[in-house]
Amino acid sequence: MIVRRLCSFLVVVLTSANCLATAMGPERRLPAVPLAAREGRIWGSALRDSSFAAMLHANSGITCEASEPPEPLATPNPLLSIIDPDTRVSVSFIIGTDGRVHSPLILESAGPAEDRTILDTVRSWRYRPGMCNGAATDSEAKVEFSTH
């Protein structure tokens, strides 16, 4: 009786371990880049080649006489493993009145893995929202990443 329960338990444990190993997939290895170099890429300057545009609603009838673009507060660089130094990735997104990034969209791709890393990083960015006549407003932004 104990042997039967022990065998049943082992079957369940081994099946679970096999399912877990299959779900995790093959191990992904990052290129051998020193940690200091990777950290330097993350905590680089918040200033990038960015362009901003205020998003005014068509039916609002409001014109922006005094406007200020959004100000980056926390915009760490994504950790990319791009091999080709001429690769560029463009991302378009909306900076909401709450300073958070909404609806990021890849305009120029570097591949699925890099695009996912960039989108996850851009979603974590925070800004001081753009202003229109003294009130916070949504802004459209475009950022380009490259390895050189």
C-alpha angles and dihedrals in degrees: 000000000000091000091053092051091046091051091048090049092050091050091052093047094047093046091050092049091049092050091048093049091049093048093051092054126202117335113265115219122203119218114269098264117154114252093237091057092049092048090050089057092050098049097041122134117304089226115095138158091282132157125201133194128184114240110222118183114241095231097045097080090207120140121201108234095164114031136166125193121236116277119223113237104168118009110148118185118254118247102247129185096197112157100192110073092206094059115120127189122198123198128188121196145153123249106212128213086261091061093246126125115251131187101002112194129189110232098175116027133213095186135294098283095048092043091054091049091050094047092049091050095045091050089059094054120112129204139181098246123249117261131225117187090339096309128104113255138183114261132195115227136188124197130183125206125197136165097235 
